[in-house]
């Protein structure tokens, strides 16, 4: 289950899921041959934060 709010505080800063916190567990589940489904309460695609770390192999594969 992923969070879907995309605005944080009265300044409307964007927020979302921290990429490594999603990508690294996902990679471990995939390596263990688990099927992973993603869902959000609103049905929206969650915003991914920290795309600067995309150079990490697990983040990049995600």
mmCIF file of the N, C-alpha and C atoms, coordinates in Angstrom:
data_MODEL
# 
_entry.id   MODEL 
# 
loop_
_atom_site.group_PDB 
_atom_site.id 
_atom_site.type_symbol 
_atom_site.label_atom_id 
_atom_site.label_alt_id 
_atom_site.label_comp_id 
_atom_site.label_asym_id 
_atom_site.label_entity_id 
_atom_site.label_seq_id 
_atom_site.pdbx_PDB_ins_code 
_atom_site.Cartn_x 
_atom_site.Cartn_y 
_atom_site.Cartn_z 
_atom_site.occupancy 
_atom_site.B_iso_or_equiv 
_atom_site.pdbx_formal_charge 
_atom_site.auth_seq_id 
_atom_site.auth_comp_id 
_atom_site.auth_asym_id 
_atom_site.auth_atom_id 
_atom_site.pdbx_PDB_model_num 
ATOM 1   N N  . UNK A 1 1  ? 0.842  -1.158  0.000   1.00 0.00 ? 1  UNK A N  1 
ATOM 2   C CA . UNK A 1 1  ? 0.000  0.000   0.000   1.00 0.00 ? 1  UNK A CA 1 
ATOM 3   C C  . UNK A 1 1  ? 0.893  1.228   0.000   1.00 0.00 ? 1  UNK A C  1 
ATOM 4   N N  . UNK A 1 2  ? 0.641  2.148   -0.882  1.00 0.00 ? 2  UNK A N  1 
ATOM 5   C CA . UNK A 1 2  ? 1.438  3.369   -0.984  1.00 0.00 ? 2  UNK A CA 1 
ATOM 6   C C  . UNK A 1 2  ? 0.584  4.572   -0.636  1.00 0.00 ? 2  UNK A C  1 
ATOM 7   N N  . UNK A 1 3  ? 1.234  5.585   -0.105  1.00 0.00 ? 3  UNK A N  1 
ATOM 8   C CA . UNK A 1 3  ? 0.488  6.802   0.186   1.00 0.00 ? 3  UNK A CA 1 
ATOM 9   C C  . UNK A 1 3  ? 0.247  7.576   -1.102  1.00 0.00 ? 3  UNK A C  1 
ATOM 10  N N  . UNK A 1 4  ? -0.832 8.318   -1.160  1.00 0.00 ? 4  UNK A N  1 
ATOM 11  C CA . UNK A 1 4  ? -1.127 9.076   -2.369  1.00 0.00 ? 4  UNK A CA 1 
ATOM 12  C C  . UNK A 1 4  ? -1.222 10.575  -2.199  1.00 0.00 ? 4  UNK A C  1 
ATOM 13  N N  . UNK A 1 5  ? -1.186 11.143  -0.972  1.00 0.00 ? 5  UNK A N  1 
ATOM 14  C CA . UNK A 1 5  ? -1.221 12.601  -0.909  1.00 0.00 ? 5  UNK A CA 1 
ATOM 15  C C  . UNK A 1 5  ? 0.003  13.171  -1.621  1.00 0.00 ? 5  UNK A C  1 
ATOM 16  N N  . UNK A 1 6  ? -0.194 14.166  -2.443  1.00 0.00 ? 6  UNK A N  1 
ATOM 17  C CA . UNK A 1 6  ? 0.934  14.734  -3.172  1.00 0.00 ? 6  UNK A CA 1 
ATOM 18  C C  . UNK A 1 6  ? 1.283  16.131  -2.711  1.00 0.00 ? 6  UNK A C  1 
ATOM 19  N N  . UNK A 1 7  ? 0.483  16.702  -1.825  1.00 0.00 ? 7  UNK A N  1 
ATOM 20  C CA . UNK A 1 7  ? 0.777  18.045  -1.326  1.00 0.00 ? 7  UNK A CA 1 
ATOM 21  C C  . UNK A 1 7  ? 0.950  17.994  0.178   1.00 0.00 ? 7  UNK A C  1 
ATOM 22  N N  . UNK A 1 8  ? 1.969  18.696  0.645   1.00 0.00 ? 8  UNK A N  1 
ATOM 23  C CA . UNK A 1 8  ? 2.322  18.670  2.061   1.00 0.00 ? 8  UNK A CA 1 
ATOM 24  C C  . UNK A 1 8  ? 2.305  20.081  2.608   1.00 0.00 ? 8  UNK A C  1 
ATOM 25  N N  . UNK A 1 9  ? 1.721  20.291  3.709   1.00 0.00 ? 9  UNK A N  1 
ATOM 26  C CA . UNK A 1 9  ? 1.680  21.523  4.474   1.00 0.00 ? 9  UNK A CA 1 
ATOM 27  C C  . UNK A 1 9  ? 0.990  22.666  3.726   1.00 0.00 ? 9  UNK A C  1 
ATOM 28  N N  . UNK A 1 10 ? 0.816  23.806  4.367   1.00 0.00 ? 10 UNK A N  1 
ATOM 29  C CA . UNK A 1 10 ? 0.114  24.938  3.734   1.00 0.00 ? 10 UNK A CA 1 
ATOM 30  C C  . UNK A 1 10 ? 0.836  25.514  2.513   1.00 0.00 ? 10 UNK A C  1 
ATOM 31  N N  . UNK A 1 11 ? 2.138  25.193  2.352   1.00 0.00 ? 11 UNK A N  1 
ATOM 32  C CA . UNK A 1 11 ? 2.887  25.697  1.197   1.00 0.00 ? 11 UNK A CA 1 
ATOM 33  C C  . UNK A 1 11 ? 2.727  24.813  -0.038  1.00 0.00 ? 11 UNK A C  1 
ATOM 34  N N  . UNK A 1 12 ? 1.955  23.749  0.066   1.00 0.00 ? 12 UNK A N  1 
ATOM 35  C CA . UNK A 1 12 ? 1.691  22.828  -1.043  1.00 0.00 ? 12 UNK A CA 1 
ATOM 36  C C  . UNK A 1 12 ? 2.958  22.240  -1.655  1.00 0.00 ? 12 UNK A C  1 
ATOM 37  N N  . UNK A 1 13 ? 3.938  21.906  -0.794  1.00 0.00 ? 13 UNK A N  1 
ATOM 38  C CA . UNK A 1 13 ? 5.136  21.227  -1.306  1.00 0.00 ? 13 UNK A CA 1 
ATOM 39  C C  . UNK A 1 13 ? 4.748  19.806  -1.712  1.00 0.00 ? 13 UNK A C  1 
ATOM 40  N N  . UNK A 1 14 ? 5.335  19.321  -2.813  1.00 0.00 ? 14 UNK A N  1 
ATOM 41  C CA . UNK A 1 14 ? 5.034  17.952  -3.257  1.00 0.00 ? 14 UNK A CA 1 
ATOM 42  C C  . UNK A 1 14 ? 5.679  16.952  -2.322  1.00 0.00 ? 14 UNK A C  1 
ATOM 43  N N  . UNK A 1 15 ? 4.992  15.861  -2.116  1.00 0.00 ? 15 UNK A N  1 
ATOM 44  C CA . UNK A 1 15 ? 5.528  14.772  -1.309  1.00 0.00 ? 15 UNK A CA 1 
ATOM 45  C C  . UNK A 1 15 ? 5.079  13.461  -1.935  1.00 0.00 ? 15 UNK A C  1 
ATOM 46  N N  . UNK A 1 16 ? 5.673  12.408  -1.506  1.00 0.00 ? 16 UNK A N  1 
ATOM 47  C CA . UNK A 1 16 ? 5.299  11.107  -2.046  1.00 0.00 ? 16 UNK A CA 1 
ATOM 48  C C  . UNK A 1 16 ? 6.076  10.001  -1.366  1.00 0.00 ? 16 UNK A C  1 
ATOM 49  N N  . UNK A 1 17 ? 6.273  8.918   -2.089  1.00 0.00 ? 17 UNK A N  1 
ATOM 50  C CA . UNK A 1 17 ? 7.025  7.783   -1.566  1.00 0.00 ? 17 UNK A CA 1 
ATOM 51  C C  . UNK A 1 17 ? 8.502  7.988   -1.870  1.00 0.00 ? 17 UNK A C  1 
ATOM 52  N N  . UNK A 1 18 ? 9.348  7.736   -0.885  1.00 0.00 ? 18 UNK A N  1 
ATOM 53  C CA . UNK A 1 18 ? 10.784 7.861   -1.046  1.00 0.00 ? 18 UNK A CA 1 
ATOM 54  C C  . UNK A 1 18 ? 11.243 6.690   -1.908  1.00 0.00 ? 18 UNK A C  1 
ATOM 55  N N  . UNK A 1 19 ? 11.803 6.983   -3.082  1.00 0.00 ? 19 UNK A N  1 
ATOM 56  C CA . UNK A 1 19 ? 12.131 5.957   -4.073  1.00 0.00 ? 19 UNK A CA 1 
ATOM 57  C C  . UNK A 1 19 ? 12.866 4.752   -3.488  1.00 0.00 ? 19 UNK A C  1 
ATOM 58  N N  . UNK A 1 20 ? 13.960 4.932   -2.728  1.00 0.00 ? 20 UNK A N  1 
ATOM 59  C CA . UNK A 1 20 ? 14.653 3.754   -2.200  1.00 0.00 ? 20 UNK A CA 1 
ATOM 60  C C  . UNK A 1 20 ? 13.791 2.912   -1.259  1.00 0.00 ? 20 UNK A C  1 
ATOM 61  N N  . UNK A 1 21 ? 12.854 3.537   -0.546  1.00 0.00 ? 21 UNK A N  1 
ATOM 62  C CA . UNK A 1 21 ? 12.007 2.777   0.376   1.00 0.00 ? 21 UNK A CA 1 
ATOM 63  C C  . UNK A 1 21 ? 10.989 1.903   -0.354  1.00 0.00 ? 21 UNK A C  1 
ATOM 64  N N  . UNK A 1 22 ? 10.765 2.180   -1.610  1.00 0.00 ? 22 UNK A N  1 
ATOM 65  C CA . UNK A 1 22 ? 9.879  1.353   -2.425  1.00 0.00 ? 22 UNK A CA 1 
ATOM 66  C C  . UNK A 1 22 ? 10.699 0.411   -3.305  1.00 0.00 ? 22 UNK A C  1 
ATOM 67  N N  . UNK A 1 23 ? 11.729 0.941   -3.951  1.00 0.00 ? 23 UNK A N  1 
ATOM 68  C CA . UNK A 1 23 ? 12.500 0.174   -4.929  1.00 0.00 ? 23 UNK A CA 1 
ATOM 69  C C  . UNK A 1 23 ? 13.313 -0.957  -4.302  1.00 0.00 ? 23 UNK A C  1 
ATOM 70  N N  . UNK A 1 24 ? 13.930 -0.707  -3.145  1.00 0.00 ? 24 UNK A N  1 
ATOM 71  C CA . UNK A 1 24 ? 14.777 -1.742  -2.548  1.00 0.00 ? 24 UNK A CA 1 
ATOM 72  C C  . UNK A 1 24 ? 13.984 -2.947  -2.048  1.00 0.00 ? 24 UNK A C  1 
ATOM 73  N N  . UNK A 1 25 ? 12.891 -2.758  -1.294  1.00 0.00 ? 25 UNK A N  1 
ATOM 74  C CA . UNK A 1 25 ? 12.099 -3.937  -0.921  1.00 0.00 ? 25 UNK A CA 1 
ATOM 75  C C  . UNK A 1 25 ? 11.513 -4.637  -2.151  1.00 0.00 ? 25 UNK A C  1 
ATOM 76  N N  . UNK A 1 26 ? 11.088 -3.858  -3.143  1.00 0.00 ? 26 UNK A N  1 
ATOM 77  C CA . UNK A 1 26 ? 10.550 -4.447  -4.371  1.00 0.00 ? 26 UNK A CA 1 
ATOM 78  C C  . UNK A 1 26 ? 11.591 -5.357  -5.020  1.00 0.00 ? 26 UNK A C  1 
ATOM 79  N N  . UNK A 1 27 ? 12.835 -4.884  -5.103  1.00 0.00 ? 27 UNK A N  1 
ATOM 80  C CA . UNK A 1 27 ? 13.901 -5.683  -5.700  1.00 0.00 ? 27 UNK A CA 1 
ATOM 81  C C  . UNK A 1 27 ? 14.126 -6.978  -4.926  1.00 0.00 ? 27 UNK A C  1 
ATOM 82  N N  . UNK A 1 28 ? 14.089 -6.900  -3.594  1.00 0.00 ? 28 UNK A N  1 
ATOM 83  C CA . UNK A 1 28 ? 14.270 -8.104  -2.784  1.00 0.00 ? 28 UNK A CA 1 
ATOM 84  C C  . UNK A 1 28 ? 13.139 -9.102  -2.999  1.00 0.00 ? 28 UNK A C  1 
ATOM 85  N N  . UNK A 1 29 ? 11.913 -8.612  -3.055  1.00 0.00 ? 29 UNK A N  1 
ATOM 86  C CA . UNK A 1 29 ? 10.778 -9.508  -3.319  1.00 0.00 ? 29 UNK A CA 1 
ATOM 87  C C  . UNK A 1 29 ? 10.889 -10.135 -4.704  1.00 0.00 ? 29 UNK A C  1 
ATOM 88  N N  . UNK A 1 30 ? 11.297 -9.363  -5.685  1.00 0.00 ? 30 UNK A N  1 
ATOM 89  C CA . UNK A 1 30 ? 11.460 -9.891  -7.050  1.00 0.00 ? 30 UNK A CA 1 
ATOM 90  C C  . UNK A 1 30 ? 12.537 -10.969 -7.072  1.00 0.00 ? 30 UNK A C  1 
ATOM 91  N N  . UNK A 1 31 ? 13.653 -10.720 -6.388  1.00 0.00 ? 31 UNK A N  1 
ATOM 92  C CA . UNK A 1 31 ? 14.739 -11.714 -6.348  1.00 0.00 ? 31 UNK A CA 1 
ATOM 93  C C  . UNK A 1 31 ? 14.274 -13.008 -5.672  1.00 0.00 ? 31 UNK A C  1 
ATOM 94  N N  . UNK A 1 32 ? 13.327 -12.900 -4.766  1.00 0.00 ? 32 UNK A N  1 
ATOM 95  C CA . UNK A 1 32 ? 12.790 -14.082 -4.082  1.00 0.00 ? 32 UNK A CA 1 
ATOM 96  C C  . UNK A 1 32 ? 11.609 -14.682 -4.843  1.00 0.00 ? 32 UNK A C  1 
ATOM 97  N N  . UNK A 1 33 ? 11.374 -14.191 -6.062  1.00 0.00 ? 33 UNK A N  1 
ATOM 98  C CA . UNK A 1 33 ? 10.307 -14.692 -6.943  1.00 0.00 ? 33 UNK A CA 1 
ATOM 99  C C  . UNK A 1 33 ? 8.899  -14.445 -6.425  1.00 0.00 ? 33 UNK A C  1 
ATOM 100 N N  . UNK A 1 34 ? 8.712  -13.348 -5.688  1.00 0.00 ? 34 UNK A N  1 
ATOM 101 C CA . UNK A 1 34 ? 7.371  -12.942 -5.279  1.00 0.00 ? 34 UNK A CA 1 
ATOM 102 C C  . UNK A 1 34 ? 6.794  -12.000 -6.332  1.00 0.00 ? 34 UNK A C  1 
ATOM 103 N N  . UNK A 1 35 ? 5.497  -12.081 -6.538  1.00 0.00 ? 35 UNK A N  1 
ATOM 104 C CA . UNK A 1 35 ? 4.791  -11.137 -7.403  1.00 0.00 ? 35 UNK A CA 1 
ATOM 105 C C  . UNK A 1 35 ? 4.340  -9.972  -6.533  1.00 0.00 ? 35 UNK A C  1 
ATOM 106 N N  . UNK A 1 36 ? 4.612  -8.761  -6.969  1.00 0.00 ? 36 UNK A N  1 
ATOM 107 C CA . UNK A 1 36 ? 4.284  -7.580  -6.177  1.00 0.00 ? 36 UNK A CA 1 
ATOM 108 C C  . UNK A 1 36 ? 3.239  -6.747  -6.907  1.00 0.00 ? 36 UNK A C  1 
ATOM 109 N N  . UNK A 1 37 ? 2.157  -6.426  -6.230  1.00 0.00 ? 37 UNK A N  1 
ATOM 110 C CA . UNK A 1 37 ? 1.136  -5.517  -6.750  1.00 0.00 ? 37 UNK A CA 1 
ATOM 111 C C  . UNK A 1 37 ? 1.200  -4.228  -5.937  1.00 0.00 ? 37 UNK A C  1 
ATOM 112 N N  . UNK A 1 38 ? 0.951  -3.109  -6.584  1.00 0.00 ? 38 UNK A N  1 
ATOM 113 C CA . UNK A 1 38 ? 0.896  -1.819  -5.905  1.00 0.00 ? 38 UNK A CA 1 
ATOM 114 C C  . UNK A 1 38 ? -0.543 -1.332  -5.928  1.00 0.00 ? 38 UNK A C  1 
ATOM 115 N N  . UNK A 1 39 ? -0.944 -0.714  -4.829  1.00 0.00 ? 39 UNK A N  1 
ATOM 116 C CA . UNK A 1 39 ? -2.297 -0.175  -4.725  1.00 0.00 ? 39 UNK A CA 1 
ATOM 117 C C  . UNK A 1 39 ? -2.255 1.127   -3.949  1.00 0.00 ? 39 UNK A C  1 
ATOM 118 N N  . UNK A 1 40 ? -3.193 2.003   -4.254  1.00 0.00 ? 40 UNK A N  1 
ATOM 119 C CA . UNK A 1 40 ? -3.339 3.232   -3.471  1.00 0.00 ? 40 UNK A CA 1 
ATOM 120 C C  . UNK A 1 40 ? -4.820 3.391   -3.134  1.00 0.00 ? 40 UNK A C  1 
ATOM 121 N N  . UNK A 1 41 ? -5.081 4.037   -2.027  1.00 0.00 ? 41 UNK A N  1 
ATOM 122 C CA . UNK A 1 41 ? -6.464 4.194   -1.585  1.00 0.00 ? 41 UNK A CA 1 
ATOM 123 C C  . UNK A 1 41 ? -7.295 4.989   -2.575  1.00 0.00 ? 41 UNK A C  1 
ATOM 124 N N  . UNK A 1 42 ? -6.685 5.973   -3.235  1.00 0.00 ? 42 UNK A N  1 
ATOM 125 C CA . UNK A 1 42 ? -7.431 6.814   -4.168  1.00 0.00 ? 42 UNK A CA 1 
ATOM 126 C C  . UNK A 1 42 ? -7.420 6.270   -5.593  1.00 0.00 ? 42 UNK A C  1 
ATOM 127 N N  . UNK A 1 43 ? -6.548 5.303   -5.875  1.00 0.00 ? 43 UNK A N  1 
ATOM 128 C CA . UNK A 1 43 ? -6.433 4.787   -7.232  1.00 0.00 ? 43 UNK A CA 1 
ATOM 129 C C  . UNK A 1 43 ? -5.450 5.582   -8.086  1.00 0.00 ? 43 UNK A C  1 
ATOM 130 N N  . UNK A 1 44 ? -4.912 6.671   -7.533  1.00 0.00 ? 44 UNK A N  1 
ATOM 131 C CA . UNK A 1 44 ? -3.934 7.480   -8.263  1.00 0.00 ? 44 UNK A CA 1 
ATOM 132 C C  . UNK A 1 44 ? -2.565 6.817   -8.239  1.00 0.00 ? 44 UNK A C  1 
ATOM 133 N N  . UNK A 1 45 ? -1.709 7.233   -9.163  1.00 0.00 ? 45 UNK A N  1 
ATOM 134 C CA . UNK A 1 45 ? -0.324 6.783   -9.159  1.00 0.00 ? 45 UNK A CA 1 
ATOM 135 C C  . UNK A 1 45 ? 0.434  7.621   -8.144  1.00 0.00 ? 45 UNK A C  1 
ATOM 136 N N  . UNK A 1 46 ? 1.049  6.999   -7.144  1.00 0.00 ? 46 UNK A N  1 
ATOM 137 C CA . UNK A 1 46 ? 1.768  7.766   -6.139  1.00 0.00 ? 46 UNK A CA 1 
ATOM 138 C C  . UNK A 1 46 ? 2.984  8.490   -6.738  1.00 0.00 ? 46 UNK A C  1 
ATOM 139 N N  . UNK A 1 47 ? 3.258  9.651   -6.203  1.00 0.00 ? 47 UNK A N  1 
ATOM 140 C CA . UNK A 1 47 ? 4.414  10.439  -6.609  1.00 0.00 ? 47 UNK A CA 1 
ATOM 141 C C  . UNK A 1 47 ? 5.663  9.839   -5.983  1.00 0.00 ? 47 UNK A C  1 
ATOM 142 N N  . UNK A 1 48 ? 6.736  9.703   -6.762  1.00 0.00 ? 48 UNK A N  1 
ATOM 143 C CA . UNK A 1 48 ? 8.000  9.193   -6.226  1.00 0.00 ? 48 UNK A CA 1 
ATOM 144 C C  . UNK A 1 48 ? 8.935  10.346  -5.934  1.00 0.00 ? 48 UNK A C  1 
ATOM 145 N N  . UNK A 1 49 ? 9.430  10.363  -4.722  1.00 0.00 ? 49 UNK A N  1 
ATOM 146 C CA . UNK A 1 49 ? 10.367 11.371  -4.237  1.00 0.00 ? 49 UNK A CA 1 
ATOM 147 C C  . UNK A 1 49 ? 11.788 10.826  -4.327  1.00 0.00 ? 49 UNK A C  1 
ATOM 148 N N  . UNK A 1 50 ? 12.774 11.684  -4.369  1.00 0.00 ? 50 UNK A N  1 
ATOM 149 C CA . UNK A 1 50 ? 14.196 11.341  -4.357  1.00 0.00 ? 50 UNK A CA 1 
ATOM 150 C C  . UNK A 1 50 ? 14.627 10.633  -5.628  1.00 0.00 ? 50 UNK A C  1 
ATOM 151 N N  . UNK A 1 51 ? 14.170 11.118  -6.761  1.00 0.00 ? 51 UNK A N  1 
ATOM 152 C CA . UNK A 1 51 ? 14.596 10.531  -8.035  1.00 0.00 ? 51 UNK A CA 1 
ATOM 153 C C  . UNK A 1 51 ? 16.072 10.790  -8.304  1.00 0.00 ? 51 UNK A C  1 
ATOM 154 N N  . UNK A 1 52 ? 16.708 11.659  -7.491  1.00 0.00 ? 52 UNK A N  1 
ATOM 155 C CA . UNK A 1 52 ? 18.142 11.893  -7.634  1.00 0.00 ? 52 UNK A CA 1 
ATOM 156 C C  . UNK A 1 52 ? 18.932 10.623  -7.348  1.00 0.00 ? 52 UNK A C  1 
ATOM 157 N N  . UNK A 1 53 ? 18.367 9.693   -6.574  1.00 0.00 ? 53 UNK A N  1 
ATOM 158 C CA . UNK A 1 53 ? 19.074 8.442   -6.269  1.00 0.00 ? 53 UNK A CA 1 
ATOM 159 C C  . UNK A 1 53 ? 18.820 7.380   -7.323  1.00 0.00 ? 53 UNK A C  1 
ATOM 160 N N  . UNK A 1 54 ? 18.315 7.755   -8.459  1.00 0.00 ? 54 UNK A N  1 
ATOM 161 C CA . UNK A 1 54 ? 17.969 6.763   -9.483  1.00 0.00 ? 54 UNK A CA 1 
ATOM 162 C C  . UNK A 1 54 ? 19.185 6.026   -10.018 1.00 0.00 ? 54 UNK A C  1 
ATOM 163 N N  . UNK A 1 55 ? 20.391 6.514   -9.786  1.00 0.00 ? 55 UNK A N  1 
ATOM 164 C CA . UNK A 1 55 ? 21.586 5.835   -10.273 1.00 0.00 ? 55 UNK A CA 1 
ATOM 165 C C  . UNK A 1 55 ? 21.853 4.525   -9.516  1.00 0.00 ? 55 UNK A C  1 
ATOM 166 N N  . UNK A 1 56 ? 21.275 4.344   -8.342  1.00 0.00 ? 56 UNK A N  1 
ATOM 167 C CA . UNK A 1 56 ? 21.402 3.101   -7.597  1.00 0.00 ? 56 UNK A CA 1 
ATOM 168 C C  . UNK A 1 56 ? 20.775 1.979   -8.435  1.00 0.00 ? 56 UNK A C  1 
ATOM 169 N N  . UNK A 1 57 ? 21.415 0.813   -8.542  1.00 0.00 ? 57 UNK A N  1 
ATOM 170 C CA . UNK A 1 57 ? 20.909 -0.250  -9.422  1.00 0.00 ? 57 UNK A CA 1 
ATOM 171 C C  . UNK A 1 57 ? 19.457 -0.669  -9.151  1.00 0.00 ? 57 UNK A C  1 
ATOM 172 N N  . UNK A 1 58 ? 19.082 -0.821  -7.873  1.00 0.00 ? 58 UNK A N  1 
ATOM 173 C CA . UNK A 1 58 ? 17.701 -1.225  -7.567  1.00 0.00 ? 58 UNK A CA 1 
ATOM 174 C C  . UNK A 1 58 ? 16.723 -0.104  -7.915  1.00 0.00 ? 58 UNK A C  1 
ATOM 175 N N  . UNK A 1 59 ? 17.100 1.141   -7.647  1.00 0.00 ? 59 UNK A N  1 
ATOM 176 C CA . UNK A 1 59 ? 16.232 2.268   -7.998  1.00 0.00 ? 59 UNK A CA 1 
ATOM 177 C C  . UNK A 1 59 ? 16.080 2.366   -9.496  1.00 0.00 ? 59 UNK A C  1 
ATOM 178 N N  . UNK A 1 60 ? 17.162 2.208   -10.218 1.00 0.00 ? 60 UNK A N  1 
ATOM 179 C CA . UNK A 1 60 ? 17.141 2.297   -11.682 1.00 0.00 ? 60 UNK A CA 1 
ATOM 180 C C  . UNK A 1 60 ? 16.266 1.200   -12.289 1.00 0.00 ? 60 UNK A C  1 
ATOM 181 N N  . UNK A 1 61 ? 16.359 -0.009  -11.749 1.00 0.00 ? 61 UNK A N  1 
ATOM 182 C CA . UNK A 1 61 ? 15.555 -1.119  -12.272 1.00 0.00 ? 61 UNK A CA 1 
ATOM 183 C C  . UNK A 1 61 ? 14.074 -0.910  -12.011 1.00 0.00 ? 61 UNK A C  1 
ATOM 184 N N  . UNK A 1 62 ? 13.763 -0.209  -10.910 1.00 0.00 ? 62 UNK A N  1 
ATOM 185 C CA . UNK A 1 62 ? 12.372 0.031   -10.553 1.00 0.00 ? 62 UNK A CA 1 
ATOM 186 C C  . UNK A 1 62 ? 11.738 0.971   -11.554 1.00 0.00 ? 62 UNK A C  1 
# 
